[in-house]
Amino acid sequence: KLITLGAICTIMDAVLRTEPADISTAPVATALRGEDPEGEKEPEPYGLGIDALAKQLETTDITCPDLNIARARILEYFSQLRVQRKIWPWEEGQFMMEFQDRGGEALAKELLRNVYSSGGGIRSPMTCEYVESYYPEFRAWRDAVFWWKYFMITNPDFFPRPGSKFKYSQGFLIWQLKQNCQGKPCYQVMMDQKRLKLLPTDEPCGSESRFASLALPSELAGTHVFTEDDVLHVPRLPSFDNLLSQSDVELLVAYLTAPYIRIPMILNFFAADNRIHALRNKDLQRCLQGAILEPSTYCPGYAEVPAEVPATKPELLGT
């Protein structure tokens, strides 16, 4: 869902930023690009944040090459936008949907000025029916982004009850400005003709990592292991049902500490005649699966290039 909805939102974002031939939809493209109609200020583009998405997909096993390519394209597209004003960062506020979303409201207010020169004195242009009516593409994009980010919630208790079946038409979203249980103004999002409230909930719902990595050296060793040197200080390593010797496990854990290049080393490790039978063990199966299929950290193309070898900033290499 995250990648499919992300691809939809990526295409919508790209289309909305394109200068259209039809002048009636030009205000949305101009506003998104942060361009000053008078040309007196430098552009301050609006855009979506993808930190939570990138974090969740780091440890998600992606078995389909097409999905892996789509994931990379989504992250690449939004990373290259160089956003100066972030819109709809609901996941950063643990989906409490508190008013006001500064970026989203500012973007909607710019659109509203094309309808009312004074902005109409409306408290929340983002949920205003005038903006939704005059700019249906804005409403469609906002709702698509909501569904995308809604599925970043990792706690299943916050979703509608299991077994619920909804028709496409029931997914139409209704936005209102209400007060939460603490008396604070917030955005209330409902579907199915206001019969089902999606957000906010009475308590925060996080969007942390969706899955724990299956290929962490610490998980396999059963104790803290971050570098190859740490392996040498572990008094005893697991034997995995006596399928591997201590020296073999030590070698395997050491391989896991080297991101990216560990893939050929681990494959070669298990390809040996005296070790391939060890893959009968479920923990070793999961470890191999995670090492091969987990995409790991995404490094934007504009990131700083390491100036030293070995790199003093491991994050520059996605490690």
Residue pairs with C-beta under 8 A, 6 or more apart in sequence:
1 151
2 53
2 56
2 57
2 60
2 148
2 151
2 152
3 57
3 62
3 67
3 70
3 71
3 74
4 70
5 144
5 147
5 148
5 151
6 53
6 70
6 71
6 74
6 148
7 70
7 73
7 74
8 144
8 148
9 48
9 141
9 144
9 145
9 148
10 73
10 74
10 77
10 78
12 140
12 141
12 144
13 32
13 47
13 48
13 77
13 78
13 141
14 77
16 28
16 29
16 32
16 137
16 141
17 29
17 32
17 33
18 29
19 26
19 29
20 26
20 29
25 135
25 137
27 110
27 111
27 114
27 135
28 111
28 135
28 137
28 138
30 37
31 46
31 107
31 110
31 111
32 45
32 46
32 47
32 107
33 43
33 45
34 43
34 44
34 45
34 46
34 84
34 85
35 43
36 42
36 43
44 84
44 85
45 81
45 82
45 83
45 84
45 85
46 83
46 84
46 85
46 86
46 87
46 103
46 106
46 107
47 78
47 81
47 83
47 85
47 86
47 87
48 78
48 83
48 86
48 87
48 88
48 145
49 83
49 86
49 89
49 91
49 92
50 74
50 75
50 78
50 79
52 91
52 92
52 149
52 152
52 207
53 74
53 75
53 152
54 75
54 297
54 298
55 208
55 209
56 152
56 154
56 207
56 208
56 209
56 210
57 71
57 75
57 295
57 298
58 209
58 213
58 294
58 295
58 296
58 297
58 298
59 209
59 210
59 211
59 212
59 213
59 214
59 290
59 294
60 210
60 211
60 294
60 295
61 211
61 214
61 289
61 290
61 293
61 294
62 68
62 71
62 293
62 295
63 293
68 295
71 295
72 295
72 298
75 298
75 300
76 300
76 301
79 298
79 300
79 301
79 302
80 300
80 301
80 302
82 302
85 102
85 103
85 106
85 107
86 103
87 101
87 103
87 104
87 107
88 101
88 103
88 104
88 142
88 145
88 146
88 149
89 101
89 103
90 97
90 101
90 146
90 149
90 199
91 149
91 152
91 207
94 204
94 205
94 206
94 207
95 149
95 150
95 153
95 158
95 199
95 200
95 201
95 204
95 205
95 207
96 180
96 186
96 200
96 201
96 204
97 180
97 186
97 187
97 188
97 189
97 199
97 200
98 180
98 184
98 185
98 186
98 187
98 200
99 124
99 177
99 184
99 185
99 186
99 187
100 124
100 185
101 126
101 187
104 126
104 142
105 124
105 125
105 126
107 126
108 125
108 126
108 128
108 131
108 138
109 119
109 125
111 125
111 131
111 134
111 135
111 138
112 119
112 120
112 122
112 125
112 128
112 130
112 131
113 119
114 134
115 130
115 131
115 134
116 130
119 125
120 128
120 130
122 128
122 130
123 177
124 177
124 187
125 131
126 142
126 175
126 187
127 175
127 176
127 177
127 187
131 138
131 139
132 138
132 139
143 172
143 173
146 173
146 189
147 171
149 207
150 198
150 199
152 207
153 159
153 205
153 206
153 207
154 205
154 206
154 207
154 208
154 209
154 210
155 205
155 206
158 201
158 205
160 166
160 196
166 191
166 192
170 191
170 192
170 193
171 191
172 191
173 189
173 190
173 191
173 198
174 189
174 190
174 191
174 193
174 194
175 187
175 188
175 189
176 187
176 188
176 190
177 185
177 186
177 187
177 188
178 185
178 186
178 187
178 188
179 185
179 186
180 186
180 200
180 202
181 202
186 200
187 199
187 200
188 197
188 199
188 200
189 197
189 198
189 199
190 196
190 197
190 198
191 198
212 219
213 219
213 290
213 294
214 286
214 287
214 289
214 290
214 291
214 294
215 256
215 262
215 287
215 288
215 290
215 291
215 294
216 256
217 225
217 226
217 230
217 231
217 253
217 254
217 256
217 257
218 224
218 225
218 226
219 287
220 238
220 249
220 252
220 253
220 256
220 283
220 287
221 231
221 234
221 237
221 238
221 249
221 253
222 237
222 238
223 234
224 230
225 231
225 234
225 253
225 257
226 257
227 257
228 254
228 257
228 258
230 257
231 250
231 253
231 254
231 257
234 250
234 253
236 246
237 246
237 249
237 250
237 253
238 249
239 245
239 246
239 249
240 249
240 278
240 281
240 283
240 284
241 280
241 281
243 277
243 278
243 280
243 281
243 284
244 252
244 275
244 278
244 284
248 269
248 275
248 278
251 269
252 266
252 269
252 287
255 262
255 265
255 266
255 269
256 262
256 266
256 287
256 291
258 265
259 296
259 297
259 317
259 318
259 319
260 296
260 318
262 291
263 291
263 292
266 287
266 288
266 291
266 292
267 288
267 292
269 275
270 276
270 278
270 279
270 284
270 288
278 284
279 285
279 288
296 318
297 315
297 318
297 319
298 318
299 316
299 317
299 318
303 316
304 313
304 316
305 316
306 312
306 313
306 316
306 317
311 317
